[in-house]
Amino acid sequence: MDHLRANGFRVKPIPVEDTGTIRRKYGIPDALGGCHTAVIDGYAIEGHVPAREIKRLLAERPKAKGLAVPGMPAGSPGMDQGPHRQPYDVLIVHDNGRHSVYSSYRN
């Protein structure tokens, strides 16, 4: 959440027992699940998605359910672990439920 706040987003945490319920409500497949789900302007943001990609999504306004970073890759926003970084993809979940790579982070 600090990453989002530092990039100009207002964040209102709402604790829930099962993030899967929210994820499914907004059309994000369980297989793409992360540790938390956000909603902004009707789009679901699943996991540790960089603010840059959220801003791009909001600027482009594609027909999509939202963005997801499955799991918790080291080096993604909020998962800083010193110099250790894992490559990861930000996925876009299309309206038909399929997903594709929206952006890749390799270092």
A tleap script that builds the chain and sets N, CA, C and O, in Angstrom:
source leaprc.protein.ff14SB
mol = sequence {
  NMET ASP HIE LEU ARG ALA ASN GLY PHE ARG
  VAL LYS PRO ILE PRO VAL GLU ASP THR GLY
  THR ILE ARG ARG LYS TYR GLY ILE PRO ASP
  ALA LEU GLY GLY CYS HIE THR ALA VAL ILE
  ASP GLY TYR ALA ILE GLU GLY HIE VAL PRO
  ALA ARG GLU ILE LYS ARG LEU LEU ALA GLU
  ARG PRO LYS ALA LYS GLY LEU ALA VAL PRO
  GLY MET PRO ALA GLY SER PRO GLY MET ASP
  GLN GLY PRO HIE ARG GLN PRO TYR ASP VAL
  LEU ILE VAL HIE ASP ASN GLY ARG HIE SER
  VAL TYR SER SER TYR ARG CASN
}
set mol.1.N position { 0.811 -1.181 0.000 }
set mol.1.CA position { 0.000 0.000 0.000 }
set mol.1.C position { 0.861 1.254 0.000 }
set mol.1.O position { 0.477 2.278 -0.564 }
set mol.2.N position { 2.024 1.171 0.632 }
set mol.2.CA position { 2.923 2.327 0.652 }
set mol.2.C position { 3.325 2.720 -0.763 }
set mol.2.O position { 3.412 3.905 -1.083 }
set mol.3.N position { 3.571 1.721 -1.611 }
set mol.3.CA position { 3.952 1.979 -3.002 }
set mol.3.C position { 2.846 2.750 -3.720 }
set mol.3.O position { 3.128 3.701 -4.448 }
set mol.4.N position { 1.610 2.355 -3.524 }
set mol.4.CA position { 0.498 3.035 -4.177 }
set mol.4.C position { 0.334 4.451 -3.643 }
set mol.4.O position { 0.126 5.387 -4.415 }
set mol.5.N position { 0.424 4.608 -2.338 }
set mol.5.CA position { 0.317 5.949 -1.745 }
set mol.5.C position { 1.427 6.858 -2.253 }
set mol.5.O position { 1.185 8.025 -2.562 }
set mol.6.N position { 2.642 6.329 -2.339 }
set mol.6.CA position { 3.776 7.118 -2.820 }
set mol.6.C position { 3.611 7.534 -4.281 }
set mol.6.O position { 4.284 8.452 -4.750 }
set mol.7.N position { 2.717 6.856 -4.993 }
set mol.7.CA position { 2.469 7.158 -6.402 }
set mol.7.C position { 1.125 7.851 -6.622 }
set mol.7.O position { 0.583 7.838 -7.728 }
set mol.8.N position { 0.598 8.451 -5.568 }
set mol.8.CA position { -0.573 9.300 -5.699 }
set mol.8.C position { -1.928 8.645 -5.541 }
set mol.8.O position { -2.952 9.304 -5.724 }
set mol.9.N position { -1.965 7.369 -5.207 }
set mol.9.CA position { -3.249 6.694 -5.017 }
set mol.9.C position { -3.699 6.819 -3.567 }
set mol.9.O position { -2.889 6.738 -2.643 }
set mol.10.N position { -5.005 7.017 -3.380 }
set mol.10.CA position { -5.577 6.941 -2.039 }
set mol.10.C position { -5.966 5.490 -1.806 }
set mol.10.O position { -6.625 4.872 -2.643 }
set mol.11.N position { -5.561 4.962 -0.686 }
set mol.11.CA position { -5.793 3.541 -0.395 }
set mol.11.C position { -6.626 3.423 0.868 }
set mol.11.O position { -6.320 4.026 1.897 }
set mol.12.N position { -7.683 2.634 0.769 }
set mol.12.CA position { -8.536 2.378 1.933 }
set mol.12.C position { -8.590 0.871 2.154 }
set mol.12.O position { -9.363 0.179 1.491 }
set mol.13.N position { -7.777 0.351 3.079 }
set mol.13.CA position { -7.790 -1.098 3.330 }
set mol.13.C position { -9.113 -1.549 3.965 }
set mol.13.O position { -9.641 -0.914 4.878 }
set mol.14.N position { -9.616 -2.654 3.450 }
set mol.14.CA position { -10.831 -3.256 3.999 }
set mol.14.C position { -10.533 -4.735 4.242 }
set mol.14.O position { -10.503 -5.523 3.297 }
set mol.15.N position { -10.314 -5.114 5.495 }
set mol.15.CA position { -10.022 -6.521 5.787 }
set mol.15.C position { -11.215 -7.418 5.450 }
set mol.15.O position { -12.360 -7.103 5.773 }
set mol.16.N position { -10.922 -8.533 4.798 }
set mol.16.CA position { -11.940 -9.534 4.489 }
set mol.16.C position { -11.394 -10.907 4.859 }
set mol.16.O position { -10.181 -11.113 4.890 }
set mol.17.N position { -12.286 -11.833 5.135 }
set mol.17.CA position { -11.851 -13.176 5.494 }
set mol.17.C position { -11.263 -13.929 4.318 }
set mol.17.O position { -10.288 -14.666 4.469 }
set mol.18.N position { -11.858 -13.744 3.139 }
set mol.18.CA position { -11.456 -14.515 1.971 }
set mol.18.C position { -11.324 -13.591 0.762 }
set mol.18.O position { -12.329 -13.167 0.192 }
set mol.19.N position { -10.096 -13.279 0.373 }
set mol.19.CA position { -9.898 -12.404 -0.786 }
set mol.19.C position { -10.384 -13.066 -2.074 }
set mol.19.O position { -10.672 -12.381 -3.055 }
set mol.20.N position { -10.476 -14.385 -2.072 }
set mol.20.CA position { -10.973 -15.098 -3.252 }
set mol.20.C position { -12.382 -14.686 -3.627 }
set mol.20.O position { -12.722 -14.635 -4.809 }
set mol.21.N position { -13.198 -14.393 -2.639 }
set mol.21.CA position { -14.570 -13.961 -2.895 }
set mol.21.C position { -14.575 -12.662 -3.689 }
set mol.21.O position { -15.326 -12.530 -4.655 }
set mol.22.N position { -13.756 -11.714 -3.295 }
set mol.22.CA position { -13.662 -10.421 -3.988 }
set mol.22.C position { -13.058 -10.625 -5.379 }
set mol.22.O position { -13.544 -10.079 -6.369 }
set mol.23.N position { -12.003 -11.410 -5.429 }
set mol.23.CA position { -11.329 -11.694 -6.703 }
set mol.23.C position { -12.320 -12.256 -7.723 }
set mol.23.O position { -12.386 -11.781 -8.857 }
set mol.24.N position { -13.082 -13.255 -7.321 }
set mol.24.CA position { -14.060 -13.873 -8.229 }
set mol.24.C position { -15.177 -12.906 -8.595 }
set mol.24.O position { -15.650 -12.908 -9.732 }
set mol.25.N position { -15.600 -12.084 -7.650 }
set mol.25.CA position { -16.655 -11.098 -7.920 }
set mol.25.C position { -16.254 -10.173 -9.072 }
set mol.25.O position { -17.096 -9.767 -9.873 }
set mol.26.N position { -14.973 -9.846 -9.147 }
set mol.26.CA position { -14.492 -8.936 -10.182 }
set mol.26.C position { -13.883 -9.650 -11.386 }
set mol.26.O position { -13.303 -9.009 -12.262 }
set mol.27.N position { -14.013 -10.980 -11.431 }
set mol.27.CA position { -13.630 -11.727 -12.628 }
set mol.27.C position { -12.174 -12.119 -12.743 }
set mol.27.O position { -11.709 -12.441 -13.837 }
set mol.28.N position { -11.445 -12.099 -11.645 }
set mol.28.CA position { -10.047 -12.525 -11.672 }
set mol.28.C position { -9.997 -14.009 -11.310 }
set mol.28.O position { -10.449 -14.390 -10.231 }
set mol.29.N position { -9.454 -14.856 -12.195 }
set mol.29.CA position { -9.385 -16.294 -11.901 }
set mol.29.C position { -8.538 -16.587 -10.661 }
set mol.29.O position { -7.534 -15.920 -10.414 }
set mol.30.N position { -8.946 -17.575 -9.900 }
set mol.30.CA position { -8.198 -17.956 -8.699 }
set mol.30.C position { -6.745 -18.283 -9.010 }
set mol.30.O position { -5.863 -18.025 -8.191 }
set mol.31.N position { -6.486 -18.846 -10.178 }
set mol.31.CA position { -5.118 -19.213 -10.546 }
set mol.31.C position { -4.199 -17.998 -10.626 }
set mol.31.O position { -2.979 -18.151 -10.580 }
set mol.32.N position { -4.755 -16.806 -10.744 }
set mol.32.CA position { -3.954 -15.576 -10.820 }
set mol.32.C position { -3.920 -14.836 -9.489 }
set mol.32.O position { -3.505 -13.679 -9.416 }
set mol.33.N position { -4.358 -15.513 -8.448 }
set mol.33.CA position { -4.482 -14.874 -7.146 }
set mol.33.C position { -3.163 -14.442 -6.538 }
set mol.33.O position { -2.117 -15.059 -6.739 }
set mol.34.N position { -3.255 -13.372 -5.798 }
set mol.34.CA position { -2.147 -12.861 -5.002 }
set mol.34.C position { -2.608 -12.794 -3.556 }
set mol.34.O position { -3.500 -13.536 -3.146 }
set mol.35.N position { -2.006 -11.919 -2.800 }
set mol.35.CA position { -2.342 -11.851 -1.375 }
set mol.35.C position { -3.388 -10.797 -1.066 }
set mol.35.O position { -3.889 -10.744 0.057 }
set mol.36.N position { -3.730 -9.959 -2.032 }
set mol.36.CA position { -4.760 -8.954 -1.797 }
set mol.36.C position { -5.364 -8.511 -3.122 }
set mol.36.O position { -4.772 -8.688 -4.186 }
set mol.37.N position { -6.545 -7.937 -3.031 }
set mol.37.CA position { -7.261 -7.476 -4.212 }
set mol.37.C position { -7.690 -6.035 -3.977 }
set mol.37.O position { -8.196 -5.692 -2.909 }
set mol.38.N position { -7.484 -5.199 -4.983 }
set mol.38.CA position { -7.945 -3.814 -4.926 }
set mol.38.C position { -8.920 -3.606 -6.074 }
set mol.38.O position { -8.925 -4.355 -7.050 }
set mol.39.N position { -9.738 -2.584 -5.939 }
set mol.39.CA position { -10.660 -2.209 -7.005 }
set mol.39.C position { -10.514 -0.711 -7.227 }
set mol.39.O position { -10.569 0.080 -6.286 }
set mol.40.N position { -10.328 -0.337 -8.488 }
set mol.40.CA position { -10.228 1.078 -8.841 }
set mol.40.C position { -10.962 1.313 -10.154 }
set mol.40.O position { -10.667 0.676 -11.165 }
set mol.41.N position { -11.900 2.211 -10.129 }
set mol.41.CA position { -12.692 2.554 -11.311 }
set mol.41.C position { -13.244 1.322 -12.030 }
set mol.41.O position { -13.272 1.276 -13.260 }
set mol.42.N position { -13.681 0.325 -11.257 }
set mol.42.CA position { -14.278 -0.870 -11.832 }
set mol.42.C position { -13.309 -1.960 -12.233 }
set mol.42.O position { -13.733 -3.055 -12.599 }
set mol.43.N position { -12.026 -1.688 -12.172 }
set mol.43.CA position { -10.997 -2.683 -12.489 }
set mol.43.C position { -10.500 -3.342 -11.203 }
set mol.43.O position { -10.346 -2.681 -10.176 }
set mol.44.N position { -10.253 -4.635 -11.271 }
set mol.44.CA position { -9.627 -5.353 -10.164 }
set mol.44.C position { -8.114 -5.285 -10.330 }
set mol.44.O position { -7.594 -5.397 -11.440 }
set mol.45.N position { -7.429 -5.103 -9.230 }
set mol.45.CA position { -5.966 -5.101 -9.202 }
set mol.45.C position { -5.576 -6.186 -8.208 }
set mol.45.O position { -5.803 -6.050 -7.006 }
set mol.46.N position { -4.994 -7.257 -8.714 }
set mol.46.CA position { -4.715 -8.437 -7.899 }
set mol.46.C position { -3.224 -8.576 -7.635 }
set mol.46.O position { -2.426 -8.678 -8.567 }
set mol.47.N position { -2.855 -8.579 -6.363 }
set mol.47.CA position { -1.457 -8.792 -5.997 }
set mol.47.C position { -0.621 -7.524 -6.088 }
set mol.47.O position { -1.132 -6.410 -5.977 }
set mol.48.N position { 0.673 -7.720 -6.291 }
set mol.48.CA position { 1.661 -6.636 -6.217 }
set mol.48.C position { 1.894 -5.991 -7.583 }
set mol.48.O position { 2.975 -6.107 -8.160 }
set mol.49.N position { 0.878 -5.317 -8.086 }
set mol.49.CA position { 0.941 -4.662 -9.394 }
set mol.49.C position { 1.602 -3.292 -9.235 }
set mol.49.O position { 1.184 -2.508 -8.383 }
set mol.50.N position { 2.622 -2.990 -10.036 }
set mol.50.CA position { 3.259 -1.672 -9.954 }
set mol.50.C position { 2.279 -0.542 -10.295 }
set mol.50.O position { 1.430 -0.689 -11.174 }
set mol.51.N position { 2.408 0.569 -9.597 }
set mol.51.CA position { 1.546 1.733 -9.827 }
set mol.51.C position { 1.612 2.189 -11.276 }
set mol.51.O position { 0.610 2.638 -11.832 }
set mol.52.N position { 2.770 2.080 -11.884 }
set mol.52.CA position { 2.925 2.488 -13.289 }
set mol.52.C position { 1.925 1.754 -14.185 }
set mol.52.O position { 1.356 2.353 -15.098 }
set mol.53.N position { 1.709 0.464 -13.930 }
set mol.53.CA position { 0.789 -0.315 -14.757 }
set mol.53.C position { -0.670 0.030 -14.460 }
set mol.53.O position { -1.512 -0.004 -15.357 }
set mol.54.N position { -0.967 0.360 -13.208 }
set mol.54.CA position { -2.326 0.776 -12.862 }
set mol.54.C position { -2.639 2.099 -13.555 }
set mol.54.O position { -3.728 2.275 -14.101 }
set mol.55.N position { -1.691 3.022 -13.533 }
set mol.55.CA position { -1.895 4.309 -14.217 }
set mol.55.C position { -2.077 4.107 -15.718 }
set mol.55.O position { -2.908 4.767 -16.342 }
set mol.56.N position { -1.306 3.205 -16.288 }
set mol.56.CA position { -1.455 2.896 -17.721 }
set mol.56.C position { -2.850 2.331 -18.004 }
set mol.56.O position { -3.505 2.736 -18.964 }
set mol.57.N position { -3.294 1.401 -17.171 }
set mol.57.CA position { -4.625 0.804 -17.322 }
set mol.57.C position { -5.702 1.884 -17.301 }
set mol.57.O position { -6.604 1.888 -18.138 }
set mol.58.N position { -5.599 2.793 -16.344 }
set mol.58.CA position { -6.606 3.843 -16.212 }
set mol.58.C position { -6.551 4.832 -17.377 }
set mol.58.O position { -7.578 5.398 -17.752 }
set mol.59.N position { -5.380 5.042 -17.944 }
set mol.59.CA position { -5.248 5.940 -19.094 }
set mol.59.C position { -5.780 5.295 -20.373 }
set mol.59.O position { -6.437 5.954 -21.179 }
set mol.60.N position { -5.494 4.003 -20.556 }
set mol.60.CA position { -5.888 3.298 -21.782 }
set mol.60.C position { -7.333 2.817 -21.752 }
set mol.60.O position { -7.984 2.744 -22.794 }
set mol.61.N position { -7.837 2.490 -20.570 }
set mol.61.CA position { -9.204 2.004 -20.387 }
set mol.61.C position { -9.576 0.829 -21.302 }
set mol.61.O position { -10.589 0.897 -21.999 }
set mol.62.N position { -8.778 -0.240 -21.312 }
set mol.62.CA position { -9.133 -1.384 -22.158 }
set mol.62.C position { -10.370 -2.103 -21.616 }
set mol.62.O position { -10.711 -1.975 -20.440 }
set mol.63.N position { -11.025 -2.851 -22.482 }
set mol.63.CA position { -12.115 -3.708 -22.026 }
set mol.63.C position { -11.463 -4.887 -21.336 }
set mol.63.O position { -10.964 -5.800 -21.994 }
set mol.64.N position { -11.466 -4.870 -20.022 }
set mol.64.CA position { -10.778 -5.899 -19.241 }
set mol.64.C position { -11.357 -5.933 -17.838 }
set mol.64.O position { -12.005 -4.991 -17.383 }
set mol.65.N position { -11.104 -7.048 -17.168 }
set mol.65.CA position { -11.498 -7.186 -15.772 }
set mol.65.C position { -10.504 -6.473 -14.858 }
set mol.65.O position { -10.883 -5.891 -13.842 }
set mol.66.N position { -9.207 -6.530 -15.242 }
set mol.66.CA position { -8.201 -5.887 -14.417 }
set mol.66.C position { -6.821 -6.463 -14.651 }
set mol.66.O position { -6.564 -7.124 -15.658 }
set mol.67.N position { -5.929 -6.198 -13.693 }
set mol.67.CA position { -4.532 -6.630 -13.765 }
set mol.67.C position { -4.216 -7.561 -12.603 }
set mol.67.O position { -4.831 -7.482 -11.539 }
set mol.68.N position { -3.242 -8.447 -12.825 }
set mol.68.CA position { -2.842 -9.375 -11.765 }
set mol.68.C position { -1.353 -9.670 -11.831 }
set mol.68.O position { -0.769 -9.786 -12.909 }
set mol.69.N position { -0.755 -9.788 -10.657 }
set mol.69.CA position { 0.591 -10.338 -10.497 }
set mol.69.C position { 0.416 -11.528 -9.553 }
set mol.69.O position { 0.350 -11.356 -8.336 }
set mol.70.N position { 0.340 -12.736 -10.121 }
set mol.70.CA position { 0.136 -13.917 -9.275 }
set mol.70.C position { 1.287 -14.127 -8.291 }
set mol.70.O position { 2.441 -13.817 -8.586 }
set mol.71.N position { 0.948 -14.654 -7.131 }
set mol.71.CA position { 1.959 -14.932 -6.117 }
set mol.71.C position { 2.502 -13.654 -5.515 }
set mol.71.O position { 1.841 -12.615 -5.518 }
set mol.72.N position { 3.701 -13.744 -5.006 }
set mol.72.CA position { 4.344 -12.593 -4.381 }
set mol.72.C position { 5.808 -12.539 -4.813 }
set mol.72.O position { 6.692 -12.819 -4.003 }
set mol.73.N position { 6.084 -12.184 -6.073 }
set mol.73.CA position { 7.470 -12.210 -6.552 }
set mol.73.C position { 8.367 -11.194 -5.843 }
set mol.73.O position { 7.987 -10.038 -5.656 }
set mol.74.N position { 9.542 -11.637 -5.460 }
set mol.74.CA position { 10.526 -10.752 -4.825 }
set mol.74.C position { 10.887 -9.633 -5.784 }
set mol.74.O position { 11.169 -9.869 -6.959 }
set mol.75.N position { 10.875 -8.408 -5.268 }
set mol.75.CA position { 11.204 -7.252 -6.085 }
set mol.75.C position { 9.992 -6.540 -6.636 }
set mol.75.O position { 10.112 -5.424 -7.142 }
set mol.76.N position { 8.817 -7.159 -6.551 }
set mol.76.CA position { 7.602 -6.451 -6.951 }
set mol.76.C position { 7.273 -5.442 -5.843 }
set mol.76.O position { 7.779 -5.576 -4.728 }
set mol.77.N position { 6.443 -4.443 -6.124 }
set mol.77.CA position { 6.143 -3.436 -5.100 }
set mol.77.C position { 5.652 -4.071 -3.804 }
set mol.77.O position { 4.729 -4.887 -3.804 }
set mol.78.N position { 6.280 -3.685 -2.712 }
set mol.78.CA position { 5.919 -4.228 -1.410 }
set mol.78.C position { 6.618 -5.531 -1.067 }
set mol.78.O position { 6.484 -6.031 0.050 }
set mol.79.N position { 7.354 -6.080 -2.004 }
set mol.79.CA position { 8.061 -7.341 -1.778 }
set mol.79.C position { 9.572 -7.145 -1.916 }
set mol.79.O position { 10.285 -8.033 -2.383 }
set mol.80.N position { 10.041 -5.986 -1.507 }
set mol.80.CA position { 11.471 -5.689 -1.573 }
set mol.80.C position { 12.239 -6.621 -0.641 }
set mol.80.O position { 11.929 -6.739 0.544 }
set mol.81.N position { 13.237 -7.271 -1.201 }
set mol.81.CA position { 14.059 -8.194 -0.426 }
set mol.81.C position { 15.520 -7.947 -0.738 }
set mol.81.O position { 16.243 -8.854 -1.149 }
set mol.82.N position { 15.952 -6.699 -0.539 }
set mol.82.CA position { 17.337 -6.348 -0.842 }
set mol.82.C position { 17.603 -6.503 -2.326 }
set mol.82.O position { 16.764 -6.142 -3.152 }
set mol.83.N position { 18.759 -7.035 -2.668 }
set mol.83.CA position { 19.098 -7.145 -4.083 }
set mol.83.C position { 18.397 -8.309 -4.800 }
set mol.83.O position { 18.431 -8.394 -6.027 }
set mol.84.N position { 17.763 -9.203 -4.032 }
set mol.84.CA position { 17.098 -10.368 -4.651 }
set mol.84.C position { 15.825 -9.930 -5.354 }
set mol.84.O position { 14.921 -9.373 -4.731 }
set mol.85.N position { 15.757 -10.187 -6.667 }
set mol.85.CA position { 14.583 -9.841 -7.467 }
set mol.85.C position { 14.246 -11.007 -8.379 }
set mol.85.O position { 15.135 -11.629 -8.961 }
set mol.86.N position { 12.972 -11.295 -8.500 }
set mol.86.CA position { 12.508 -12.323 -9.416 }
set mol.86.C position { 11.876 -11.661 -10.630 }
set mol.86.O position { 11.201 -10.640 -10.490 }
set mol.87.N position { 12.079 -12.215 -11.807 }
set mol.87.CA position { 11.321 -11.696 -12.953 }
set mol.87.C position { 9.843 -12.035 -12.770 }
set mol.87.O position { 9.498 -13.080 -12.217 }
set mol.88.N position { 8.984 -11.146 -13.239 }
set mol.88.CA position { 7.551 -11.429 -13.161 }
set mol.88.C position { 6.820 -10.671 -14.257 }
set mol.88.O position { 7.337 -9.715 -14.835 }
set mol.89.N position { 5.614 -11.123 -14.521 }
set mol.89.CA position { 4.750 -10.495 -15.506 }
set mol.89.C position { 3.538 -9.886 -14.816 }
set mol.89.O position { 3.012 -10.435 -13.848 }
set mol.90.N position { 3.110 -8.752 -15.329 }
set mol.90.CA position { 1.812 -8.189 -14.967 }
set mol.90.C position { 0.861 -8.680 -16.052 }
set mol.90.O position { 1.083 -8.447 -17.240 }
set mol.91.N position { -0.184 -9.352 -15.634 }
set mol.91.CA position { -1.145 -9.928 -16.579 }
set mol.91.C position { -2.400 -9.070 -16.650 }
set mol.91.O position { -2.848 -8.520 -15.644 }
set mol.92.N position { -2.955 -8.964 -17.835 }
set mol.92.CA position { -4.262 -8.319 -17.989 }
set mol.92.C position { -5.290 -9.421 -18.167 }
set mol.92.O position { -5.103 -10.342 -18.963 }
set mol.93.N position { -6.364 -9.317 -17.424 }
set mol.93.CA position { -7.457 -10.284 -17.526 }
set mol.93.C position { -8.528 -9.643 -18.402 }
set mol.93.O position { -9.145 -8.645 -18.030 }
set mol.94.N position { -8.727 -10.232 -19.555 }
set mol.94.CA position { -9.676 -9.710 -20.528 }
set mol.94.C position { -11.113 -10.015 -20.104 }
set mol.94.O position { -11.348 -10.849 -19.230 }
set mol.95.N position { -12.055 -9.340 -20.725 }
set mol.95.CA position { -13.470 -9.540 -20.385 }
set mol.95.C position { -13.930 -10.983 -20.564 }
set mol.95.O position { -14.861 -11.422 -19.888 }
set mol.96.N position { -13.289 -11.726 -21.466 }
set mol.96.CA position { -13.674 -13.123 -21.689 }
set mol.96.C position { -13.048 -14.074 -20.674 }
set mol.96.O position { -13.249 -15.285 -20.760 }
set mol.97.N position { -12.287 -13.540 -19.710 }
set mol.97.CA position { -11.668 -14.359 -18.667 }
set mol.97.C position { -10.278 -14.844 -18.997 }
set mol.97.O position { -9.567 -15.330 -18.116 }
set mol.98.N position { -9.873 -14.723 -20.249 }
set mol.98.CA position { -8.508 -15.101 -20.614 }
set mol.98.C position { -7.561 -13.990 -20.184 }
set mol.98.O position { -7.978 -12.867 -19.898 }
set mol.99.N position { -6.284 -14.328 -20.145 }
set mol.99.CA position { -5.314 -13.311 -19.754 }
set mol.99.C position { -4.107 -13.342 -20.687 }
set mol.99.O position { -3.844 -14.334 -21.367 }
set mol.100.N position { -3.393 -12.239 -20.698 }
set mol.100.CA position { -2.170 -12.125 -21.484 }
set mol.100.C position { -1.215 -11.203 -20.743 }
set mol.100.O position { -1.595 -10.537 -19.781 }
set mol.101.N position { 0.028 -11.175 -21.205 }
set mol.101.CA position { 1.038 -10.338 -20.559 }
set mol.101.C position { 0.785 -8.877 -20.923 }
set mol.101.O position { 0.695 -8.522 -22.099 }
set mol.102.N position { 0.673 -8.055 -19.914 }
set mol.102.CA position { 0.490 -6.608 -20.075 }
set mol.102.C position { 1.832 -5.902 -20.009 }
set mol.102.O position { 2.073 -4.930 -20.725 }
set mol.103.N position { 2.705 -6.404 -19.139 }
set mol.103.CA position { 4.030 -5.842 -18.980 }
set mol.103.C position { 4.918 -6.873 -18.280 }
set mol.103.O position { 4.436 -7.688 -17.493 }
set mol.104.N position { 6.211 -6.828 -18.573 }
set mol.104.CA position { 7.160 -7.761 -17.945 }
set mol.104.C position { 8.226 -6.993 -17.190 }
set mol.104.O position { 8.696 -5.947 -17.637 }
set mol.105.N position { 8.599 -7.525 -16.045 }
set mol.105.CA position { 9.660 -6.953 -15.217 }
set mol.105.C position { 10.740 -8.016 -15.076 }
set mol.105.O position { 10.489 -9.099 -14.547 }
set mol.106.N position { 11.920 -7.710 -15.541 }
set mol.106.CA position { 12.986 -8.716 -15.586 }
set mol.106.C position { 14.167 -8.410 -14.669 }
set mol.106.O position { 15.040 -9.262 -14.499 }
set mol.107.N position { 14.218 -7.232 -14.080 }
set mol.107.CA position { 15.353 -6.966 -13.181 }
set mol.107.C position { 14.942 -6.223 -11.959 }
set mol.107.O position { 15.779 -5.924 -11.107 }
savepdb mol mol.pdb
quit
